[in-house]
Amino acid sequence: MDKFRIQGGACLSGTVQISGAKNAALPLLAATILASTPITLTNVPDLKDVSTLIKVLESLGITVQREKGTGVVHVDTATLNSKFAPYELVKTMRASILVLGPLLARYGEATVSLPGGCAIGSRPVEQHLKALEAMGAEITVENGYVHAKVDGRLKGTRFSFDMVTVGGTENILIAATLASGTTILDNCAREPEVTDLAHLLVAMGAQIEGIGTDQLIIHGVESLNGVEYRVVADRIETGSYLAAAAMTGGCVRTTNTDARLLEAVLLKFEEMGATVTTGDDWIELDMRGKRPKAVSFRTLPHPAFPTDMQAQIMTVNTVAEGTATVIETIFENRYMHVPELSRMGAKIQVDGHTAIITGVEKLQAAPVMATDLRASMSLVLAALTAEGETIIDRIYHIDRGYENVEEKLRGLGAVIERVK
């Protein structure tokens, strides 16, 4: 199992190019199932989760061609010969459930494993199924698989999500584009990745109103065509490299990105005392060698502070001047990085969904273990500033969401290597 060996103390500076967003590429790949002619996606990141969803598409018989090293993926559904997505592929990634909506909408049936074998209950996947049933689908859940059928086409309906769910919004938005009549979705997620999906669907011929708002109105069409479409920049990768600059007192410019995607995060960087400047496709953070100031925040759905940046900004707070309060409202168990940061000398107290961080001048190197994708990056950030050499185990998590992370960090001056 691969590990990272990181020597702390480097002040990061330079330019780093941001990849396409994993959380946008996955629903876009699922949406290609709707295309009656070949479709091409560009700026697709080379990540494990993307490879997994491509394998899911290929298991359906779909022809997928990936141009190595270019971020270009060609998809042709003409060869599709199955509507079955097996547990062996779906178990590794919750986003695999996104093939359910397009398969049902275009082909009238689908059998898809529950992601990770999760139980149906109050979890967001239940929202996917309730919405599809409201559109006329017959759904049964047996032996860990969702079996869905519809006579003819799905029917337009009005549906309000019980909770804000990104995956649920994406799945039903995709399905509604080929439904008969008009579908009105209320309490939709407004994340940039949802908006990116809507723009792809419109480019394919869908009729969607309210893009970027919490109400989407979809007028169903008979068919959708293939197009060429560029995946939006990864706002979380952008924020992570800017956090590395803030934490090390450095100056980093991120390119191939968009400041409008993470305004709430940029405001927190400025509150830390950083100088943030932006252009059409770049963001630069200059800490000018200063120690950051502690910042408090609460995670909420977009456009508020994103939960996927919680671990990284909390880590910056561990070496900041002052005390900060972080409240996580989106996910349970999203403080699993705290014990590992504490091993490195961080002072963090957790009470339920609230964490109180008192900054220290220096973290200390220690062997630590990554527990999830964003926690992995938080440990990398901590290691960059820690005194001594840190070994981070189970880094396969970070490979799910950060493309060429050690090469990009080395380009900024970090001393990091992957140990096989």
NORGILIN-V141487 format. One record per pair of residues at least 4 apart in sequence whose C-alpha atoms are under 7 Angstrom apart, sorted by sequence separation. I is the first residue (numbers start at 1). GAP is how many residues later the second one is. D is the distance in whole Angstrom. If there is no record, write none. Layout:
{{I:GAP:D} {I:GAP:D}}
This chain:
{{21:4:6} {22:4:6} {24:4:6} {25:4:6} {26:4:6} {27:4:6} {28:4:7} {35:4:7} {46:4:7} {47:4:6} {48:4:6} {49:4:6} {50:4:6} {51:4:6} {52:4:6} {53:4:6} {54:4:6} {55:4:6} {56:4:7} {57:4:7} {58:4:5} {67:4:7} {86:4:6} {87:4:5} {99:4:6} {100:4:6} {101:4:6} {102:4:6} {103:4:6} {104:4:5} {114:4:6} {122:4:7} {125:4:7} {126:4:6} {127:4:6} {128:4:6} {129:4:6} {130:4:6} {131:4:6} {132:4:7} {133:4:5} {141:4:6} {142:4:7} {150:4:7} {165:4:6} {166:4:6} {167:4:6} {168:4:6} {169:4:6} {170:4:6} {171:4:6} {172:4:6} {173:4:7} {175:4:7} {190:4:6} {191:4:7} {192:4:6} {193:4:6} {194:4:6} {195:4:6} {196:4:6} {197:4:6} {198:4:6} {199:4:6} {200:4:6} {201:4:6} {202:4:4} {234:4:6} {235:4:6} {236:4:6} {237:4:6} {238:4:6} {239:4:6} {240:4:6} {241:4:7} {242:4:6} {243:4:6} {244:4:6} {245:4:6} {246:4:6} {259:4:6} {262:4:6} {263:4:6} {264:4:7} {265:4:6} {266:4:6} {267:4:6} {268:4:6} {269:4:7} {270:4:5} {278:4:6} {279:4:6} {300:4:5} {302:4:6} {306:4:7} {309:4:6} {310:4:6} {311:4:6} {312:4:7} {313:4:6} {314:4:7} {316:4:6} {337:4:6} {338:4:6} {339:4:6} {340:4:7} {341:4:7} {342:4:5} {350:4:6} {351:4:6} {371:4:6} {372:4:6} {373:4:7} {374:4:6} {375:4:6} {376:4:6} {377:4:6} {378:4:6} {379:4:6} {380:4:6} {382:4:6} {395:4:7} {396:4:7} {398:4:6} {399:4:7} {404:4:6} {405:4:6} {406:4:6} {407:4:6} {408:4:7} {409:4:7} {410:4:5} {57:5:6} {58:5:6} {67:5:5} {85:5:7} {103:5:7} {104:5:5} {121:5:6} {132:5:6} {133:5:6} {141:5:5} {190:5:7} {201:5:5} {202:5:6} {210:5:6} {211:5:6} {245:5:5} {269:5:6} {270:5:6} {278:5:4} {299:5:7} {300:5:6} {301:5:6} {341:5:6} {342:5:6} {350:5:4} {370:5:6} {371:5:7} {409:5:5} {410:5:6} {58:6:7} {66:6:6} {67:6:6} {90:6:5} {103:6:6} {104:6:6} {120:6:6} {133:6:7} {140:6:6} {141:6:6} {202:6:7} {210:6:5} {245:6:6} {270:6:6} {277:6:6} {278:6:6} {299:6:5} {300:6:6} {342:6:7} {349:6:6} {350:6:6} {370:6:5} {410:6:7} {32:7:7} {66:7:5} {103:7:6} {139:7:7} {140:7:5} {176:7:6} {209:7:6} {210:7:6} {245:7:6} {277:7:5} {298:7:7} {299:7:6} {300:7:7} {317:7:7} {348:7:7} {349:7:5} {383:7:6} {65:8:6} {66:8:6} {139:8:6} {140:8:7} {208:8:7} {209:8:5} {276:8:6} {277:8:7} {299:8:5} {348:8:6} {349:8:7} {64:9:7} {65:9:5} {139:9:4} {208:9:6} {209:9:6} {276:9:5} {348:9:5} {64:10:6} {65:10:7} {100:10:6} {138:10:6} {139:10:7} {208:10:5} {242:10:6} {275:10:6} {276:10:7} {338:10:7} {347:10:6} {348:10:7} {406:10:6} {64:11:5} {137:11:6} {138:11:5} {207:11:6} {208:11:6} {274:11:6} {275:11:5} {347:11:5} {406:11:7} {63:12:6} {64:12:7} {100:12:6} {137:12:6} {138:12:6} {207:12:5} {274:12:6} {275:12:6} {347:12:7} {63:13:5} {137:13:5} {198:13:7} {207:13:7} {274:13:5} {62:14:6} {63:14:6} {136:14:6} {346:14:7} {62:15:5} {97:15:7} {206:15:7} {63:16:6} {195:16:6} {238:16:6} {62:17:5} {97:17:7} {137:17:7} {195:17:6} {346:17:6} {61:18:6} {62:18:5} {97:18:6} {136:18:6} {206:18:7} {345:18:5} {365:18:7} {25:19:6} {61:19:4} {96:19:7} {135:19:5} {136:19:6} {169:19:6} {205:19:5} {259:19:7} {273:19:6} {344:19:6} {345:19:6} {376:19:7} {60:20:6} {61:20:5} {83:20:7} {135:20:5} {156:20:7} {169:20:6} {204:20:5} {205:20:7} {272:20:5} {273:20:6} {344:20:5} {60:21:6} {61:21:6} {94:21:5} {135:21:6} {204:21:5} {272:21:4} {344:21:6} {365:21:5} {376:21:7} {377:21:7} {60:22:5} {93:22:6} {94:22:7} {135:22:6} {190:22:6} {204:22:6} {258:22:7} {272:22:6} {295:22:7} {344:22:6} {363:22:7} {364:22:5} {365:22:6} {370:22:7} {376:22:6} {20:23:5} {22:23:7} {60:23:6} {90:23:6} {134:23:7} {156:23:6} {164:23:6} {166:23:5} {190:23:6} {204:23:6} {233:23:7} {258:23:5} {272:23:6} {294:23:5} {307:23:7} {343:23:7} {363:23:4} {364:23:5} {365:23:5} {367:23:6} {368:23:6} {369:23:5} {370:23:6} {19:24:7} {20:24:5} {21:24:7} {26:24:6} {60:24:7} {91:24:5} {92:24:6} {155:24:5} {156:24:6} {164:24:6} {165:24:6} {170:24:6} {190:24:6} {203:24:7} {233:24:5} {257:24:5} {258:24:6} {259:24:6} {271:24:7} {329:24:7} {362:24:6} {363:24:6} {364:24:7} {365:24:5} {366:24:5} {367:24:5} {368:24:5} {369:24:5} {370:24:5} {373:24:5} {20:25:5} {46:25:7} {90:25:5} {91:25:4} {154:25:5} {155:25:5} {156:25:5} {157:25:7} {158:25:6} {159:25:6} {160:25:6} {161:25:6} {164:25:5} {189:25:6} {233:25:7} {256:25:5} {257:25:6} {328:25:5} {365:25:5} {366:25:7} {367:25:6} {368:25:6} {369:25:6} {370:25:6} {372:25:6} {373:25:5} {19:26:6} {45:26:6} {83:26:7} {84:26:6} {85:26:6} {86:26:6} {87:26:5} {90:26:7} {91:26:7} {153:26:6} {154:26:6} {155:26:6} {156:26:5} {157:26:5} {158:26:5} {159:26:5} {160:26:4} {161:26:6} {188:26:4} {235:26:6} {255:26:6} {256:26:6} {294:26:5} {327:26:6} {328:26:7} {26:27:7} {44:27:5} {83:27:5} {84:27:5} {85:27:5} {86:27:6} {117:27:6} {153:27:6} {156:27:4} {157:27:6} {158:27:6} {159:27:6} {160:27:6} {161:27:7} {187:27:5} {188:27:6} {235:27:6} {255:27:4} {268:27:7} {293:27:5} {294:27:6} {327:27:5} {373:27:7} {43:28:5} {44:28:6} {83:28:6} {84:28:6} {85:28:6} {131:28:6} {186:28:6} {187:28:6} {246:28:7} {254:28:5} {255:28:7} {292:28:5} {293:28:5} {294:28:5} {296:28:5} {297:28:7} {298:28:6} {299:28:6} {318:28:6} {326:28:6} {327:28:6} {340:28:6} {373:28:7} {42:29:5} {43:29:6} {56:29:6} {177:29:6} {186:29:5} {200:29:7} {253:29:7} {254:29:5} {291:29:6} {292:29:6} {293:29:7} {294:29:6} {295:29:5} {296:29:5} {297:29:5} {298:29:5} {299:29:5} {300:29:6} {318:29:7} {325:29:7} {326:29:5} {340:29:7} {42:30:4} {114:30:6} {185:30:6} {186:30:7} {253:30:6} {254:30:6} {291:30:7} {294:30:5} {296:30:6} {297:30:7} {298:30:6} {299:30:6} {300:30:6} {325:30:6} {326:30:6} {384:30:7} {41:31:6} {42:31:6} {113:31:6} {114:31:6} {185:31:5} {253:31:4} {299:31:7} {325:31:5} {41:32:5} {113:32:4} {114:32:6} {184:32:6} {185:32:6} {252:32:6} {253:32:6} {324:32:6} {325:32:6} {40:33:6} {41:33:7} {56:33:6} {112:33:6} {113:33:6} {184:33:5} {252:33:6} {324:33:5} {40:34:4} {111:34:7} {112:34:5} {127:34:7} {183:34:6} {184:34:6} {251:34:6} {252:34:7} {323:34:6} {324:34:7} {337:34:7} {39:35:6} {40:35:6} {111:35:6} {112:35:7} {182:35:7} {183:35:5} {251:35:4} {323:35:4} {336:35:7} {39:36:5} {111:36:5} {182:36:6} {183:36:6} {196:36:7} {250:36:6} {251:36:6} {322:36:6} {323:36:6} {38:37:6} {39:37:7} {52:37:7} {110:37:6} {111:37:6} {182:37:4} {250:37:5} {322:37:6} {38:38:4} {110:38:5} {181:38:6} {182:38:6} {249:38:5} {250:38:6} {321:38:6} {337:38:5} {341:38:7} {37:39:7} {109:39:5} {110:39:7} {181:39:5} {249:39:6} {250:39:6} {318:39:6} {320:39:5} {109:40:4} {128:40:5} {180:40:5} {245:40:7} {249:40:4} {264:40:6} {265:40:6} {317:40:7} {318:40:6} {319:40:5} {320:40:7} {36:41:7} {108:41:6} {109:41:6} {124:41:6} {127:41:6} {131:41:7} {177:41:6} {179:41:5} {246:41:6} {249:41:5} {264:41:5} {318:41:4} {319:41:5} {35:42:7} {108:42:5} {176:42:6} {177:42:7} {178:42:5} {179:42:7} {245:42:7} {249:42:6} {317:42:6} {318:42:6} {319:42:6} {32:43:7} {53:43:6} {108:43:7} {125:43:7} {128:43:7} {177:43:5} {178:43:5} {242:43:6} {319:43:6} {33:44:6} {49:44:7} {104:44:7} {108:44:7} {124:44:7} {128:44:7} {176:44:6} {177:44:6} {178:44:6} {104:45:7} {108:45:7} {178:45:6} {247:45:7} {246:46:7} {105:48:7} {105:49:6} {311:63:6} {315:63:6} {311:64:6} {312:65:7} {308:66:6} {312:66:5} {311:67:6} {315:67:6} {30:68:6} {34:68:6} {26:69:7} {30:69:5} {33:69:6} {192:69:7} {243:69:7} {247:69:5} {33:70:7} {101:70:5} {105:70:5} {243:70:7} {27:71:6} {31:71:6} {101:71:6} {34:72:6} {102:72:6} {106:72:7} {236:72:7} {240:72:6} {98:73:5} {101:73:6} {102:73:5} {105:73:6} {236:73:6} {243:73:7} {101:74:5} {105:74:7} {191:111:5} {190:112:6} {244:137:6} {248:137:6} {27:143:7} {31:143:6} {237:165:7} {24:169:5} {28:169:6} {23:170:6} {27:170:7} {24:172:7} {24:173:7} {39:187:4} {40:187:6} {41:187:6} {42:187:6} {43:187:6} {44:187:6} {36:188:6} {37:188:5} {38:188:5} {39:188:5} {40:188:5} {41:188:5} {42:188:5} {43:188:5} {35:189:5} {36:189:5} {37:189:5} {39:189:6} {40:189:6} {41:189:6} {42:189:6} {34:190:6} {35:190:5} {36:190:7} {41:190:7} {35:191:5} {25:206:6} {24:207:7} {24:208:7} {21:210:7} {20:211:6} {21:211:6} {20:212:6} {21:212:5} {22:212:7} {20:213:4} {21:213:4} {19:214:6} {20:214:5} {18:215:7} {19:215:6} {18:216:7} {18:219:7} {18:220:6} {12:233:6} {12:236:6} {18:236:6} {11:237:5} {13:237:5} {14:237:7} {15:237:6} {16:237:6} {17:237:6} {18:237:6} {10:238:7} {11:238:6} {12:238:5} {13:238:5} {14:238:5} {15:238:5} {16:238:5} {17:238:5} {18:238:6} {11:239:5} {12:239:7} {13:239:5} {14:239:6} {15:239:6} {16:239:6} {17:239:6} {18:239:6} {12:240:7} {48:351:6} {49:351:5} {47:352:6} {48:352:5} {47:353:6} {47:354:6} {47:356:6} {46:357:6} {45:358:7} {10:374:7} {8:375:6} {9:375:6} {8:376:4} {9:376:5} {6:377:6} {7:377:7} {8:377:5} {9:377:7} {6:378:7} {8:378:5} {9:378:7} {8:379:6} {22:379:6} {8:380:6} {7:381:6} {8:381:6} {7:382:4} {6:383:6} {7:383:6} {5:384:7} {6:384:5} {19:384:7} {5:385:6} {6:385:7} {5:386:5} {4:387:6} {5:387:7} {3:388:7} {4:388:5} {3:389:5} {4:389:7} {3:390:5} {2:391:7} {3:391:6} {2:392:7} {3:392:6} {16:392:6} {1:393:7} {2:393:6} {15:397:7} {14:398:5} {13:399:5} {12:400:5} {13:400:7} {12:401:5} {12:402:6} {10:403:7} {10:404:6} {7:408:5} {6:409:6} {7:409:7} {6:410:4} {5:411:6} {6:411:7} {4:412:7} {5:412:5} {4:413:6} {5:413:6} {4:414:5} {5:414:7} {3:415:6} {4:415:6} {2:416:7} {3:416:5} {2:417:6} {3:417:7} {2:418:5} {1:419:6}}
